[in-house]
Amino acid sequence: TTSAMAKSTAAATPLIVALGSYQALKQTKVIDQVIKLSKSSAPNILDVHSDNLEFDSAAFVDKECIVKQCNPNDWHKFKAWADVIIYRTDQGDVPSHEELINAIHNGTVLCAVPRILHLLGEDIVPSDTAIIEGHDQTKIDNLVNANKRVIAIEELAAFVIVGENAMTIGGEGGSTCHVYTQDESGESITGPLPTTWNEPIPIEEILQFPMPATASHLDALEEHVDTDFVIADDVLPMAALDEECTDNAEEVFPKIVACGRTETLQMQAIVDKVVELSGADLPKVLYVGTASFDRTDRYNVCTKKF
């Protein structure tokens, strides 16, 4: 077939969709990403499964994909046919795992839970990194204490790996992935990954996501945002108020605009209300923020309307 010929002509970047659970394959965004990675509008789907693991292939069939099913001992018979392998097994080992690795490196997309990926060697998951399904805090703490960097995938989310790059596909209810690592003092820190990226970014950058932003991070952001960032510690001495505060005879009430999210400040009605509450026609606006690892220019998002 054309797809088989394309896969055999050149070594391909590994394409992997790590699932928080097999329920993630019911999510339209996850299915669309699997099809996109296959580079076929209707890829051949091979479902490798154990008898006691159910899978509804209707969502792929609705996309005009052809779906075949087999048991873990026979999957290699179909490897030349498959554009996508969904590997679902509760067995402790992966039969013919070397052939599975070869299939991945020949352009076949692999969908599996992380414990399957860890059986395939360090070229798939680095030894200092653990990718896990679910959100077992005890398991996460044990891994972090063992100096592992952890990516935890919630049940309905997926973590898409494209060679050395990756991105999160969010599921219903705000499902996402979380990164756990240690800071310089050895304390465990964590942060949820955004689900708004359109393209994968370097995994090493993702693993630093929970770390506080420092000056060294700004260079990495420069190509993604328009704002000229400066380091707060350098600016604070120059930002002293021009006038000293004096006691006001009138009682002053706190004025607060609580936003559901930063994008709210793109709404003209909200900006008008903030200006009104300031009591000035042209109020001085102080933006307090940090470099944003979600690769959006938060400064411009929040201040453009002002």
N, C-alpha and C positions, 0 to 999 in steps of 0.2 A: 504494500500500500504506500501511498505518498507519505503518510505520517511516519511509517516505519523507515522509509528511505531517508527522510529528513533527520531522524534520530540517529541513523547509523553513519552519516557523513561526517560528523564532528562531535568531539566531546562536549557535553552540555553542562551548564551550571546546574547543580542540584536544586530541584524544585520540590519543596516539602510544605504540606499544610498540617501542622501539629494541632490536634483537636483537644479541647477541654474535655470533651466526651463525644461519643458518636451521635449524641443528640444535636451537636453543632451542625451536622450535615442536613438538618432540616431547615437551617437558616439560609434564606435566599442569598444574602451577601456572601456567605461562605461558598455556596455552590457556584455563584458567579465568578468568584476568585479562582476556584479550582479550574473552571472552564477557561478562564483568561490565561492562566499559567500554561495550560495544555497547548495553547496557540492553535486550537481548532474550534470551530463554531459548534461542533457536535462530536466531542471526543469519545473514543471507546473507553468504557469504564469497566475495570475488572474488580469485582468485589470478592476479596479473599476473606473467608469468614469461618468461624467455628459455629457448630450447629445451634448453640444456645445464645447467640448474639443476633438479635433481630436488626434488620435494615430495610428501610422503605426506599426503594429506588425510584419511586414515582417522580420525584422532583427532577432527577436527571433525565428520565424518559420524557418528561414534559418539555425538556430542552432539546429533544430529538437525539439524545445520546443513546448508544447501544450499550446495554449493561449485561455482562456475563458474571456468573458466580461460580466459585470453586472453593475447595478446602485448602488449607495451608500447605499440604503436601503436593498439590498439583498445580499451584499457581504458575510455576515456571514454564508450563506447557503453553501458556497464553502470553508470555512476556513480550513477544514480538508484536502481538496484536494490540496490546493495551497502550493507550495514551495516558491513562490515569489508573493507579492501583490504590484501592481503598483497602488497607490491611487491618482487618478486625479479627483479632484472636485473643483468647484468654490463656493461651499456652505460654509456658515460661520461656520458650525459645522461638526463634524464627527459622523454620526450615529453609535451607538453601539461602542463608542470609547474604552470602557473597554474590549470588546471582541478583538478589534484590538491590544490593549496593550498585552493581553494574547497571541495572535497569535505571536507577536514579541518575547515574552519571551519563546515561545515554539519552536523557531528555524525558523520561517518564515521570509524571507527577506522582508523588507519594502522599497519601492521606493516612494518618495514623495517630494514635495517642502517643504522648512522649515516651512512655516506657518501652514502646517498640523501637523508637528512634535510638534510644540509648543502647540497644542491643546491636546497632549497626556500626559502632566504632566512633573514634574521635573525629574523623573527618566529617561526620554529620553533626555531632554535638561535642564541643571541646570538653576536655577533661575537667576544667575548672568551672564549668557551667552546668547547671541542672535545670532541665525543663520538665515541669510536672503538670499533670492534669489535676484540676480541682484546686482547693484552697485550704489544705490541711496545715494549720499553723504549726503544730508540733513537728511535722515533717520538714516544714520550711525552716524552723528554728534550728533543727538538728543539722540541716545542710549548710546553713549560714555559719553555724559554729564550727563546721568542718571546712571553713574557708571556700565554700562554693557560692557562686553567684547564681541566683535562682530566678527563673521566669515561671510564674504560676499562671496557668490558663484557666479561667473560669469556665463553667460547664458548657455554656452556649457560645463561647468565643473560640477563636482560632489564632494561631501564631504562624504566619506565613514566612518561610525561609527561602530566600533566593540567593544561593551561594553564601557570601559573607554579609548579605543584607537581610533585613526582615521588616515586618510590619504586623500590626494587630488588626484582625477583623472582629468588630464588636457584634454581639448578639443581642437578643431581646432583653429588656430590663437593664440596659446599660452594662451588660457583660463585657469584660475586657481582660487584659493580661496585667500582671503586676510583677515588678522587678524588686528583688530583695538582695541587698548586699551589705557590706560593712563600710563604715566611714573610717577616717584616719584614726579614730580613737578605739575602733573595734566594735562600736555600737551598730546594731542592725538598723538599717533604714530602708524604707520602701516607698514606692510611688506607682500609681496606676498609669498604664500607657494610653496615650490618646488613640482614638480609633478614626481620626480624621485624615491620616496620611494617605495620599493618593499613590505613592510609590514607596517601595522598601528603602530603608536607610541603614547605614552600617550597624551591625549588631553590637559592636564595641561601644558605639554612641548610645544605643538603647540601654546597655548594661550600666551606663553612667547616669541614666535618667534620674534616679533618686538623689544623686549627689548635688549639694548646693552649687549654684552657678557661680563661677569665678571668672576672672579676667581671661583665662586661657580658653574658656568656652566661647567667648565672643567672636574669635576669629572663625570658628566653625559655623557661626550663625550668619556671618557677613553676607554670604552669597544668597541667603534665603530671605533677608529682610532689608528694608530701606532705611531704617532708623540708625543714626550714628550713636552707638552706645558709649557711655562713659562709666567709669568705676565710681560708685557712690562715695567711697572713702575719700576720693580726690575732690569731689564736688562739694561735699557738706560744708567745709570751711567757707566756701564762697557763697553758700546759699543762706547766710545769716539774714534775718529780716532787716529791711531797710529802716524800719521804725520799731521802737520798743513798744510792747503792749502796755497800755495804760488802763487803769480801772475805769469801767464804764458805769455810769449811774443807772443805766437801764439793765434790767435783768436779761441775760443772754440764754437762750434755749439751744440745746444741741440740735443741729440740722443734719439729718442723715438720709441718704438715698441708698437703700439696700437693693442691689441688682441681683436678679436670678443668675446672670452670667455676664461676663465682660462685654459680650456682643450687644447687650441691652443699650450700651452707650452709643450705639450706632443709630438709635431711634431719636428723631428730632424732638419728640415730645418729652422724652426723658432729659435730654440736654437742656431744653428750655426750662424745665422745672429746676434743674440744678442751678442754672444762671439766676432764675428768679429767687431761689432760696439764698443765694449769695448776697443779694442786696446791691449788686453792682452791675452796671451795663456790660462791662468787659472784665469779669473776674479773673484774677490770677489763679491758674490751675496748676497744682503740683501733682505730677504723675509719679507714683511710687510703685516700682515693679522690678522684676529681675529678667535676665535673659531667659527666653522661653524655649524649652526643648521640643515643643510641639511644632516648631518651625513656622509659627505664625507671628507676624509683627504686632505684638500686643500693644505697643506704644501707639502705633498708627490706628489700630482698631479702636482704642479707647479715646483717642484725642482728636480724630479727624473732624468730627462734627463740631467740636469746640473751636 
